[in-house]
Amino acid sequence: MDVLLAILGQFGLYGLLTVGIAVIFAATRVVNLAQGDLAMAGAYAAATATAAPFGLRTLLALAAGAPLLLVVERLLLRRPGSDGLAAMLVTWGLGMALRQGAELLFTGTSRTVAVPVDGTLEVLGTPYPTYRLVCALTAIGVIALVLLAAHRTDWGLRLRAVADNPAMAALLGTDPRRMRATAFAAGGLLAVLAGALYSPVLAVNPSMGFGLLVPVFFGLLLSRPGALATAAGAALLISVLSVLLRTWLSDTLAEALFYAVVVAIAALRSRPWIGRFSAWFRRTPAPASAA
């Protein structure tokens, strides 16, 4: 049961970050390499604004992050938007700026955030820290709401339309530039939320964003563009792999094997025969014709 609860907690963190980066990639076809550093910014917001209650700190981080993300998209990403590599390098530079700014303001020493909910809770006879469970359930609830919005709302329909064919979406009345800006802000805010929400269980330091980016980037590689449910599934797969390896092996060996396994899975997924098999497996049988 301990392992299942650990997977649940890890999935909450990786799921928020992976779904967020998938939302951005769906609309812009840009890999946001600043996703981990946006989580770091959210964690520092929770670590520094200690005069306010923890929930209010999280809301303030989201409220401050929304206009900043829109400004970044408008000033830095809209011009190189047609060049995916240039835009990706812009996000890399944004992440480096956030990292260096955090180091200048807060030094490289790790900070801790007080847990807002103390105590433990028994889950099927297994004691587990209450906040970790609340944190995981909150994150999974947010992921479910994002997936519901993507598949059951007009916003999700427009997002998929821009992801599939922006020119046709524009002819049908959807402004691709506005949708890209909204998607970048929404995906970035999921990262800010992940950082703030998980700050009490992480070591908050300027380099934490890079450590979070690597598994999230692999999650994006394993998912299908524009299909946010596959991004959540990839985050779950990576969470299971990470927790199981750290349970069975030492941290150093587990980390090395984790990267090796994920790279192998990503390489296999890119093989043409894997794509053909997946397409055949997903194919819906045609109804039998009436005699």
Protein Blocks (a to p, Z undefined) as FASTA:
>chain_A
ZZmmmmmmmmmmmmmmmmmmmmmmmmnopacfklmmmmmmmmmmmmmmmmbcfklmmmmm
mmmmmmmmmmmmmmmmmmmmmpmklmmmmmmmmmmmmmmmmmmmnojbdcddddfbgcjd
deehiacdfklmmmmmmmmmmmmmmmmmmmmcfklmmmmmmmmommlmmmnopafklmmm
mmmmmmmmmmmmmmmmmmmmpccdfklmmmmmmmmmmmmmmpcehiaklmmmmmmmmmmm
mmmmmmmmcfklmmmmmmmmmmmmmmmmmpmklmmmmmmmmpccdddddZZ
